[in-house]
């Protein structure tokens, strides 16, 4: 009787441990997916905003600066594009 109870308790503890580990893995996967989606979205925004600049050298400089600085927000991308647009001669 005690052996069966001990086996059941150990099985339940093991199952809880596995569920906890699985939950942690899923949360990390979601976090990484969200980070990749955000990075992809910012790259698309930077590409779009840089392509609106007046000439090819400005557009290229803008994209290169984006790849070097990697702003982490839409406001950062906007600031970068404005900085490039106003700092270089036309």
For each residue, the residues with C-beta under 8 A, 3 or more apart:
1: 4 5
2: 5 6
3: 6 7
4: 1 7 8
5: 1 2 8 9
6: 2 3 9 10
7: 3 4 10 11
8: 4 5 11 12
9: 5 6 12 13
10: 6 7 13 14
11: 7 8 14 15
12: 8 9 15 16
13: 9 10 16 17
14: 10 11 17 18
15: 11 12 18 19
16: 12 13 19 20
17: 13 14 20 21
18: 14 15 21 22
19: 15 16 22 23
20: 16 17 23 24
21: 17 18 24 25
22: 18 19 25 26
23: 19 20 26 27
24: 20 21 27 28
25: 21 22 28 29
26: 22 23 29 30
27: 23 24 30 31
28: 24 25 31 32
29: 25 26 32 33
30: 26 27 33 34
31: 27 28 34 35
32: 28 29 35 36
33: 29 30 36 37
34: 30 31 37 38
35: 31 32 38 39
36: 32 33 39 40
37: 33 34 40 41
38: 34 35 41 42
39: 35 36 42 43
40: 36 37 43 44
41: 37 38 44 45
42: 38 39 45 46 71 72 73 74 77
43: 39 40 46 47 66
44: 40 41 47 48
45: 41 42 48 49 74 77
46: 42 43 49 50 62 63 66 71 77 80 81
47: 43 44 50 51 63
48: 44 45 51 52
49: 45 46 52 62 77 78 81
50: 46 47 53 58 59 62 63 66 81 84
51: 47 48 59
52: 48 49 81
53: 50 58 59 62 81 84 85
54: 58 85 90
55: 58 59 90
56: 59 60
57: 60 61 88
58: 50 53 54 55 61 62 84 85 88 90
59: 50 51 53 55 56 62 63
60: 56 57 63 64
61: 57 58 64 65 84 88
62: 46 49 50 53 58 59 65 66 80 81 84 85
63: 46 47 50 59 60 66 67
64: 60 61 67 68
65: 61 62 68 69 80 83 84
66: 43 46 50 62 63 69 70 71 77 80
67: 63 64 70
68: 64 65
69: 65 66 76 80
70: 66 67
71: 42 46 66 75 76 77 79 80
72: 42 76
73: 42 76 77
74: 42 45 77 78
75: 71 78 79
76: 69 71 72 73 79 80
77: 42 45 46 49 66 71 73 74 80 81
78: 49 74 75 81 82
79: 71 75 76 82 83
80: 46 62 65 66 69 71 76 77 83 84
81: 46 49 50 52 53 62 77 78 84 85
82: 78 79 85 86
83: 65 79 80 86 87
84: 50 53 58 61 62 65 80 81 87 88
85: 53 54 58 62 81 82 88
86: 82 83
87: 83 84
88: 57 58 61 84 85
89:
90: 54 55 58
